[in-house]
């Protein structure tokens, strides 16, 4: 059995990790750490776990946590907080999956620019493996530290990456219009997230300046750098998809997130200009070549994704339309921000790290209706 602990166990992502891991057939949940609720019984904080395997667990303070007897630790903490804790845990013989933004960039100056926080562990950041499961298996499998991608970023990258090597794609024209459920903002109390403030309305926030713009752009451009691609993402992927960086393109992204009055979910509508005429058939073949064997990617070129068909699952739905009049591709991507956008992908990465089938513990379908 894989012994796993969660630091940051009472946030929304932490609770999803508990829910998934306590039913995982190859995992034994060890310790649950939550400084804000230390000393409380889990079911006193989250009564939905009554009758479960973890009903009698007590939440611990971080000062009481011992690394020993763990095979893997999930750190579900805010950015800026996580880097210090991960640095203490690293090199203690345990694998780590970090769900903050602290280790997603090898370029820590870029992290500081977009997050407004100094990164104190540049060397460690360069050792972290980016945890986009479908594109980075070979590196994740060997990793000691995996940086789980953000939810907006996962929805956007899975939609865009098949087009990165498409000779007709103008990667300087990417526009991402994305919507998130309220849970994406976390559990802390904020006036603009109160029911009366967020229900029956819709609003944009940080248009063009949201930090996830930089993560999407950064990873797309690392994919375009063949040397990085070979070392981080595996030569077998290069060979499979005939990767070619000779076009010297640079991806630029205009990204605007919106808050919509649903509990969970990410829905991204992405626009990308083409340099030459294409067709629905050509694009379908392109996406099929990337995703036809992927368990959690549902390609639906003849219909359109909806949040209700993925909420509560680790699945992603991708649809697209080609507009011949404007030579533009419109890609639609839907996923559950708490699962494939966070805890579900983290468990998928854990399965890869321990040579388990990726779908282990993650085969639940969506909660619709």
Order of alpha helices (4+ residues) and beta strands (2+ residues): beta-alpha-beta-alpha-beta-beta-alpha-beta-alpha-alpha-beta-alpha-beta-alpha-beta-alpha-beta-alpha-alpha-alpha-beta-beta-alpha-beta-beta-beta-alpha
